[in-house]
Every structure is written in C-alpha cells, then in structure tokens.
Amino acid sequence: MRVLVVEDDRAIALALEDDLKLEGFAVDVVGDGEAAVERAQAQAFHLILLDIMLPKKDGFEVCRELRKTGVRTPIIVLTARTEEAEKVMGLEIGADDYITKPYSPRELRARIKAVLRRAAGELPELYGFGDMQVDFVRREVRRAGALVEFSPLEFKLLAAFIRHAGRVLSRDQLLDEVWGRGTFLSDRVVDNQVASLRKKIESPASSPYYLVSVRGVGYRFDG
C-alpha cells in the first residue's frame, strides 16, 4: 500500500517515512501544498498524511482542492493546532481523521489502520497486535499461537475496538455498537466487560498497554 506524506519539516517527514516503511508501506514525501495536490492527482495512493502548516498552500486548501477535483483517497490531517474548530473544519472539508502533534508512532499506526479499514468498508480477515491474532472468519483469538476462549460478547467488544482503533469510544458508544442501540445498562456493565477483555489481551491486565482508559471519556484501543 502506498502512502503520500505531506510535511515540510524534513526531520518529521523522515521519521514518518521510516516508521511507515517498517510497517510495510511504500512512501512518497512532498514538502509543500502545491506539490501535494499535483502528486495526489497524478498518482493513486491508499492514504495521505497531510500536515496543516505548509508553504504555498496549507493543508486545508490541499484537502479542499483534492476533494473538489474528485480525489477520494483517505486523508489524515496532522496538526499542531488544538482548537476544536480547526479539527471540525478539517473533517468538514473532507479529511477522514486528524491527529494532534505531538503524537506517538503507536497512536498514528492505530489511526492509519482504522482509516484504511473504514475505507475498505469491513474488518480484515486477520488482525494482529502484540502476540495476539484475531481471526474474524473463524471467530477465534490466539495468543502466542494458543487458542484463547472468548465469549460472543467479548469477541464483539474486541471487534468494536479494532474497528475504531486509535479513537476514543465512550461507554454510550460501546453500548450502542456492542449491546445494540437503545440498550440501557449501567456504565459498570461496560467497565466489567472491558476488565474481562483486558485479562485476555493484556499482560498484566492491571497495566494495560493496548486498551487504555481515557479519564472522564471512555476507552481507546491502540493495537
């Protein structure tokens, strides 16, 4: 899969390029907005990582122009701006997701996987993280090759987190997706199921690495 990185800071661009290549992507890098538009229109990419603060054309202009000319490649906006209005504007003009600098490589990888899955419209047949492998065809989960028993609800909860990897999910969102829209249960029910899931995917469950709590909001899966 080919990724276009649009970043004028050479050090950041090189770090992104190295990290993406380690993940198996082919990577092209451009350093200004005009070059980004030209390259994205001339060549097919599976994903565009787009910085906002660019010379010649900023990331918002680039995104807007690409969408107007029919380029449907998924776009993740990379921004140092934390204002909610800026993020909303990026999504409204056609970006698929945004991530605020500074970000961890692990979080960025999770966001990329999630955007590519949404673009494909379905979960992958196989999904791996750490020593875990999830087989969505056989509905099996293995840890270091050994089969791990999952209840139907635990499997559905894990699938929801994988589908939205890198994004914070509130307890209400999890209730809607896993238990069904309109289901009325206490937050404790969700918390108990998350705790049960952690015991099977984390080591140790008391210090979660993949399924992390976001205080006052919900949970985020960084697999």
Backbone hydrogen bonds, N-H to C=O, Kabsch-Sander energy under -0.5 kcal/mol:
donor,donor_aa,acceptor,acceptor_aa,energy
3,V,26,A,-2.9
4,L,47,L,-2.4
5,V,3,V,-0.6
5,V,28,D,-3.2
6,V,4,L,-0.6
6,V,49,L,-3.1
7,E,5,V,-0.7
7,E,30,V,-2.1
10,R,8,D,-0.9
13,A,9,D,-2.7
14,L,10,R,-2.6
15,A,11,A,-2.0
16,L,12,I,-2.6
17,E,13,A,-2.6
18,D,14,L,-2.7
19,D,15,A,-2.4
20,L,16,L,-2.7
21,K,17,E,-2.3
22,L,18,D,-1.9
23,E,19,D,-1.0
24,G,21,K,-1.5
25,F,20,L,-2.3
26,A,1,M,-2.6
28,D,3,V,-2.5
30,V,5,V,-2.4
33,G,55,P,-2.3
36,A,32,D,-1.8
37,V,33,G,-2.1
38,E,34,E,-2.2
39,R,35,A,-2.7
40,A,36,A,-2.6
41,Q,37,V,-1.8
42,A,38,E,-1.5
43,Q,39,R,-1.8
46,H,2,R,-2.7
47,L,2,R,-1.1
48,I,74,P,-2.2
49,L,4,L,-2.8
50,L,48,I,-0.7
50,L,76,I,-2.8
51,D,6,V,-2.4
51,D,49,L,-0.6
52,I,78,L,-1.5
54,L,52,I,-1.3
57,K,55,P,-2.3
59,G,52,I,-2.6
62,V,58,D,-2.2
63,C,59,G,-2.7
64,R,60,F,-2.6
65,E,61,E,-2.6
66,L,62,V,-2.6
67,R,63,C,-2.3
68,K,64,R,-2.1
69,T,65,E,-1.7
70,G,67,R,-1.2
71,V,66,L,-2.6
72,R,70,G,-0.6
76,I,48,I,-2.8
77,V,75,I,-0.5
77,V,97,D,-2.7
78,L,50,L,-3.1
79,T,77,V,-0.6
79,T,99,I,-2.1
86,E,83,E,-0.5
87,K,83,E,-1.5
88,V,84,E,-2.7
89,M,85,A,-2.4
90,G,86,E,-2.0
91,L,87,K,-1.9
92,E,88,V,-2.5
93,I,89,M,-1.9
94,G,91,L,-1.0
95,A,90,G,-2.4
96,D,75,I,-2.6
97,D,75,I,-1.3
99,I,77,V,-2.6
101,K,79,T,-2.9
108,L,104,S,-2.3
109,R,105,P,-2.6
110,A,106,R,-2.0
111,R,107,E,-2.3
112,I,108,L,-2.6
113,K,109,R,-2.4
114,A,110,A,-2.2
115,V,111,R,-2.6
116,L,112,I,-2.5
117,R,113,K,-2.2
118,R,114,A,-2.4
119,A,115,V,-2.3
120,A,116,L,-1.8
121,G,117,R,-1.4
122,E,117,R,-1.1
127,Y,134,V,-2.1
129,F,132,M,-1.8
132,M,129,F,-2.8
133,Q,142,R,-2.4
134,V,127,Y,-3.4
135,D,133,Q,-0.5
135,D,140,E,-3.2
136,F,125,E,-2.5
136,F,134,V,-0.7
137,V,125,E,-0.8
139,R,135,D,-1.1
140,E,135,D,-1.8
141,V,148,V,-0.6
142,R,133,Q,-2.6
143,R,146,A,-3.0
144,A,131,D,-3.2
144,A,142,R,-0.5
146,A,143,R,-2.1
148,V,141,V,-3.2
155,F,151,S,-2.6
156,K,152,P,-2.1
157,L,153,L,-2.3
158,L,154,E,-2.4
159,A,155,F,-2.3
160,A,156,K,-1.9
161,F,157,L,-2.0
162,I,158,L,-2.4
163,R,159,A,-2.6
164,H,160,A,-1.4
165,A,162,I,-1.5
166,G,221,F,-2.9
167,R,164,H,-2.2
169,L,219,Y,-3.4
171,R,217,V,-0.7
174,L,170,S,-2.0
175,L,171,R,-2.5
176,D,172,D,-2.3
177,E,173,Q,-2.2
178,V,174,L,-3.0
179,W,174,L,-0.7
179,W,175,L,-1.2
180,G,175,L,-1.4
183,T,180,G,-1.9
185,L,183,T,-0.7
189,V,186,S,-1.1
190,V,186,S,-0.9
191,D,187,D,-2.6
192,N,188,R,-2.5
193,Q,189,V,-1.9
194,V,190,V,-2.5
195,A,191,D,-2.4
196,S,192,N,-2.1
197,L,193,Q,-2.4
198,R,194,V,-2.6
199,K,195,A,-1.5
200,K,196,S,-0.6
200,K,197,L,-1.3
201,I,197,L,-1.2
202,E,198,R,-2.8
203,S,204,P,-0.6
207,S,204,P,-1.4
212,V,210,Y,-0.9
212,V,220,R,-2.4
214,V,218,G,-2.9
215,R,213,S,-0.6
217,V,214,V,-2.5
218,G,214,V,-1.7
219,Y,169,L,-2.4
220,R,212,V,-2.6
221,F,167,R,-0.6
222,D,210,Y,-3.1
222,D,220,R,-0.6
